[in-house]
Amino acid sequence: MTDPTSRPVPDAETLAFLQDVLELVRFGDAAKLGPLLERGLPANLLNQRGDSLLMLASYHGHHEAARLLLEHGADPEVFNDRGQTPLGAAAFRGDRAMLELLLSHGAQVDGAGPDGRTPLMLAAMFGRGEMLEVLLAHGADPQRRDAGGFTAAEAARQMGAEETAQWLEARLGGG
């Protein structure tokens, strides 16, 4: 009986091509990526860890590659195997331009994986004040709780980002 959750194994040539595509995105080569997308390269292609091309572009700060992927239908809500989204990656990295690009293309400001951590929580945990401001301006819910029951301010405090926790609490009128 065939396991319905198993993925087909590509041949060596296909694997080499996929590796080349992943490298193009990791290094932000939008000039080479664009024509591939025009010829039908799936914009939601995943690597072996479940990272979408958009996740790789977002994490590595390649705005033009991310824009091309979004324009070719990349879904900003595709989670990787660790439950992370491209918006969460941008918040973690502190990349305001990427954050705004993803939000303008439909990324859910409070999108969260199985752990319940939103981009606001990630920004708070790593002291990314500018990201907090952008996310709150786009409607992020500072009272939302992750799977452990923690708000963004509480998550920040757990990670030692006390100033961030205090800023959030002051801005919101308490914990």
Secondary structure, DSSP 8 states (H G I E B T S, - for coil): ---TT------HHHHHHHHHHHHHHHTT-HHHHHHHHHTT--TT-B-TTS-BHHHHHHHTT-HHHHHHHHHTT--TT---TTS--HHHHHHHHT-HHHHHHHHHTT--TT---TT---HHHHHHHTT-HHHHHHHHHTT--TT---TTS--HHHHHHHTT-HHHHHHHHHHHT--
